[in-house]
Amino acid sequence: MADFGRSFLIGAALVALSLPAFAQTNTAKKPGAPQPLTPQAAPAPVNPFAKLLGQPNARGTLDAKQRALIDKINAYLAATRMLSGNFVQVGPDGRKTQGQFYLSKPGKVRFEYDDPSPIDIVADGNSVVVRDRSLATQDVYPLSQTPLRFLLADQMDLLKDTNLVAVYADDVFITIVVEERNTIVGTSRLMIMFNAADMQLKQWTVTDPQGFDTTVAVYNLDAKSRPDPALFKVDYTRYRN
């Protein structure tokens, strides 16, 4: 995998869906698949929730409505122990890909791209593995060093455990923005959007340290069916690193 692809992956590791060398091949849209918002056209903050936050953990800078929004998101994340569904990805160049994902807390997730992409991405609780089936290779990253830990943590408090830089809402979405600073690869940003009516996860955008955006919309979500544990097993010997 090219160096650009590696850094791009790390910057977008929450979704593990930023592999332009392999994944950004146009595919037919599935029936019912949502169209993600254009990455560069994220919804503008809408008053009265549009105030940017100050320093991390600066609870005093939040008004009551913002605190209520964060509490609702924390509760949704804590209650979501398993999740599966479909995704549609829009890369920085506008190309679309799609596939299926499976999540099981704590620490486990799998993203499977539809053909012709040969990529599977698996977190087994310790590592995030990016596997290329056609080349029989895989790249391994510590889960603790990727933003995936926010999604897969057993418990998450956005104010205590992340660098939350913005929270706002309108009639359609509740949106948070989290900043991730890394002394090696730089600063990335994660914008997560939830349905304002029922708090269901809708889509996210990752801006990597180079300023490239990848947006993913999820749909057909199932929070009741337990994914097969075998989906999250990683064979560290079968594939070349």
C-alpha positions as CSV (number, residue, x, y, z in Angstrom):
1,M,0.0,0.0,0.0
2,A,1.4,3.4,-0.9
3,D,2.5,5.8,1.9
4,F,-0.3,8.2,1.0
5,G,-2.8,5.3,1.4
6,R,-1.3,4.4,4.8
7,S,-1.5,8.0,6.2
8,F,-5.0,8.4,4.7
9,L,-6.2,5.3,6.4
10,I,-4.8,6.4,9.8
11,G,-6.4,9.8,9.5
12,A,-9.8,8.2,8.8
13,A,-9.5,5.2,11.0
14,L,-12.7,5.7,12.9
15,V,-14.5,4.3,9.9
16,A,-11.5,2.5,8.4
17,L,-13.0,3.5,5.1
18,S,-10.3,5.7,3.5
19,L,-8.3,3.5,1.1
20,P,-8.2,5.3,-2.3
21,A,-5.8,2.9,-3.8
22,F,-8.2,0.0,-3.5
23,A,-11.7,1.0,-2.5
24,Q,-12.7,4.1,-4.5
25,T,-14.1,2.2,-7.5
26,N,-17.5,3.3,-8.8
27,T,-20.2,0.7,-8.0
28,A,-23.9,0.6,-8.6
29,K,-26.0,2.2,-5.8
30,K,-28.0,-0.3,-3.7
31,P,-31.8,0.3,-3.6
32,G,-32.6,2.5,-0.6
33,A,-29.0,3.6,-0.1
34,P,-28.8,7.2,1.1
35,Q,-26.6,9.8,-0.7
36,P,-24.0,11.1,1.8
37,L,-23.7,14.8,2.0
38,T,-20.8,16.2,-0.1
39,P,-17.8,16.1,2.3
40,Q,-16.9,19.7,1.7
41,A,-20.5,20.8,2.2
42,A,-21.1,19.8,5.9
43,P,-24.2,21.4,7.3
44,A,-23.6,24.9,8.8
45,P,-24.2,25.2,12.5
46,V,-27.7,26.3,13.3
47,N,-28.5,28.5,16.3
48,P,-29.0,28.2,19.2
49,F,-26.6,25.2,19.3
50,A,-23.9,26.6,17.1
51,K,-21.5,27.9,19.7
52,L,-18.0,26.4,19.4
53,L,-16.6,24.8,22.5
54,G,-13.5,26.0,24.3
55,Q,-10.8,23.7,25.7
56,P,-11.4,20.0,26.1
57,N,-13.5,19.2,29.2
58,A,-14.5,22.9,29.4
59,R,-18.0,22.0,30.5
60,G,-18.6,25.6,31.7
61,T,-18.6,26.8,28.1
62,L,-21.6,24.8,27.2
63,D,-25.2,26.0,27.5
64,A,-27.9,23.7,28.9
65,K,-29.1,22.7,25.4
66,Q,-25.7,21.6,24.3
67,R,-25.1,19.6,27.5
68,A,-28.4,17.9,26.9
69,L,-27.4,17.0,23.3
70,I,-24.1,15.6,24.5
71,D,-25.8,13.6,27.2
72,K,-28.2,12.1,24.6
73,I,-25.3,11.1,22.4
74,N,-23.3,9.6,25.3
75,A,-26.4,7.6,26.2
76,Y,-26.9,6.4,22.6
77,L,-23.3,5.3,22.3
78,A,-23.4,3.5,25.7
79,A,-26.6,1.7,24.8
80,T,-25.4,0.6,21.3
81,R,-23.6,-2.7,22.1
82,M,-23.9,-4.2,18.6
83,L,-24.7,-2.8,15.2
84,S,-24.7,-3.9,11.6
85,G,-25.9,-2.5,8.3
86,N,-24.8,-1.1,4.9
87,F,-22.6,1.8,4.1
88,V,-22.0,4.2,1.2
89,Q,-18.6,6.0,1.1
90,V,-17.7,9.1,-0.8
91,G,-14.0,9.7,-1.1
92,P,-12.1,13.0,-1.6
93,D,-12.4,12.6,-5.4
94,G,-16.1,12.1,-5.3
95,R,-16.1,8.4,-6.1
96,K,-18.5,6.1,-4.3
97,T,-18.1,2.7,-2.8
98,Q,-20.3,0.6,-0.6
99,G,-20.5,-2.5,1.5
100,Q,-21.5,-4.0,4.8
101,F,-20.3,-3.4,8.4
102,Y,-20.6,-5.3,11.7
103,L,-19.9,-3.9,15.1
104,S,-19.7,-5.5,18.5
105,K,-18.5,-3.8,21.6
106,P,-16.0,-3.6,23.1
107,G,-13.4,-3.3,20.4
108,K,-14.7,-5.2,17.5
109,V,-15.8,-4.1,14.0
110,R,-15.6,-5.4,10.4
111,F,-16.0,-3.5,7.2
112,E,-16.5,-5.5,3.9
113,Y,-16.4,-3.7,0.6
114,D,-18.5,-5.0,-2.2
115,D,-16.7,-6.3,-5.3
116,P,-14.6,-5.3,-7.1
117,S,-12.8,-4.0,-4.0
118,P,-10.7,-6.7,-2.4
119,I,-10.6,-5.0,1.0
120,D,-11.7,-6.2,4.4
121,I,-11.0,-4.2,7.5
122,V,-11.2,-5.9,10.9
123,A,-10.7,-4.7,14.5
124,D,-10.4,-7.7,16.9
125,G,-10.2,-5.7,20.2
126,N,-6.5,-5.1,20.0
127,S,-5.6,-4.3,16.4
128,V,-7.1,-2.9,13.3
129,V,-6.2,-5.0,10.3
130,V,-6.5,-3.8,6.7
131,R,-6.6,-6.9,4.5
132,D,-6.2,-7.1,0.7
133,R,-7.6,-10.5,-0.3
134,S,-6.3,-10.3,-3.9
135,L,-2.7,-9.7,-2.8
136,A,-2.9,-11.8,0.4
137,T,-1.5,-8.9,2.4
138,Q,-2.6,-7.1,5.5
139,D,-1.5,-4.0,7.4
140,V,-1.8,-4.0,11.2
141,Y,-2.4,-0.9,13.4
142,P,-2.9,-0.7,17.2
143,L,-6.5,0.0,17.9
144,S,-5.6,2.3,20.8
145,Q,-3.8,4.6,18.3
146,T,-6.8,5.1,16.0
147,P,-10.0,7.1,16.4
148,L,-11.8,3.7,16.1
149,R,-11.5,3.5,19.9
150,F,-14.1,6.2,20.3
151,L,-16.7,4.1,18.4
152,L,-15.7,0.8,20.0
153,A,-15.1,1.8,23.6
154,D,-17.2,0.0,26.2
155,Q,-18.1,3.4,27.7
156,M,-17.5,6.9,26.2
157,D,-17.9,10.3,27.6
158,L,-17.5,12.9,24.9
159,L,-16.4,15.6,27.2
160,K,-13.9,13.6,29.2
161,D,-12.6,11.2,26.6
162,T,-12.4,13.3,23.4
163,N,-11.3,16.7,22.3
164,L,-14.8,17.9,21.5
165,V,-14.7,21.1,19.5
166,A,-18.3,21.7,18.4
167,V,-21.8,20.5,19.0
168,Y,-24.9,21.8,17.2
169,A,-28.3,20.7,15.9
170,D,-31.2,21.5,13.5
171,D,-34.5,19.8,12.8
172,V,-32.8,17.0,10.9
173,F,-29.4,16.3,12.5
174,I,-27.5,16.5,15.8
175,T,-23.8,17.0,14.9
176,I,-20.6,16.8,16.9
177,V,-17.1,17.5,15.8
178,V,-14.1,15.8,17.5
179,E,-10.5,16.8,16.9
180,E,-7.7,14.2,17.0
181,R,-4.1,15.5,17.4
182,N,-1.2,13.2,16.6
183,T,2.4,14.4,16.8
184,I,3.4,12.1,14.0
185,V,0.7,12.3,11.4
186,G,-0.9,15.7,12.4
187,T,-4.4,16.7,13.3
188,S,-7.6,15.1,11.9
189,R,-11.2,15.9,12.5
190,L,-14.2,13.7,12.8
191,M,-17.8,15.0,12.3
192,I,-20.5,12.6,13.4
193,M,-24.2,13.2,12.5
194,F,-27.2,11.6,14.3
195,N,-30.9,11.7,13.4
196,A,-32.4,14.4,15.5
197,A,-35.7,12.5,15.8
198,D,-34.4,9.1,17.2
199,M,-30.6,9.7,17.8
200,Q,-29.8,6.9,15.2
201,L,-26.3,7.2,13.7
202,K,-26.6,8.6,10.1
203,Q,-23.2,9.5,8.8
204,W,-19.7,10.8,9.5
205,T,-17.0,12.7,7.8
206,V,-13.3,12.3,8.5
207,T,-10.9,15.1,7.5
208,D,-7.4,13.7,7.5
209,P,-4.2,15.7,8.4
210,Q,-3.7,16.6,4.7
211,G,-7.2,18.1,4.5
212,F,-8.9,15.3,2.5
213,D,-12.5,14.4,3.4
214,T,-14.1,11.0,3.4
215,T,-17.8,10.8,4.2
216,V,-19.8,7.6,5.0
217,A,-23.5,7.2,5.3
218,V,-25.0,4.2,7.0
219,Y,-28.4,2.6,6.5
220,N,-30.5,-0.5,7.1
221,L,-29.2,-0.5,10.6
222,D,-29.8,-3.5,12.9
223,A,-29.0,-3.0,16.6
224,K,-30.5,-6.2,17.8
225,S,-28.9,-9.0,15.9
226,R,-25.6,-10.2,17.4
227,P,-22.9,-10.5,14.7
228,D,-21.1,-13.8,14.3
229,P,-18.0,-13.6,16.5
230,A,-16.0,-15.2,13.7
231,L,-16.3,-12.0,11.7
232,F,-13.9,-10.3,14.1
233,K,-11.2,-13.0,14.1
234,V,-7.8,-12.0,12.7
235,D,-5.3,-14.5,11.3
236,Y,-1.9,-13.0,11.9
237,T,-0.1,-15.8,10.1
238,R,-2.1,-16.4,7.0
239,Y,-1.4,-13.0,5.3
240,R,1.8,-11.2,4.6
241,N,2.4,-8.0,6.5
